[in-house]
């Protein structure tokens, strides 16, 4: 447009600065090269397609980790022919329900 500078007509005016590990930066570079586009375009595509179902929250990872720990403890006791208490089973079930609630939120 006559009389306007390039920065005034750009669609994307927000700039984000992030820190990356060497491995993360290399992975991003490989994805961009594979897709035949810029790294910025790869990130924009991921954001455009992302919804909460594919972005795993840290809370979900924590809850699933706790659940896995409970299940491993129960399995260890069963394998050692030890008694597994009803409380242990209830705790594992409660952990499963909590992880499901976090996943659905």
Secondary structure, DSSP 8 states (H G I E B T S, - for coil): -TT--HHHH-S----------HHHHHHHHHHHHHHTS-HHHHHHHHHHH--TTTS--HHHHHHHHHHHHHHHHHHHHHHTT----HHHHHHHHHHHHHHHHHHH-
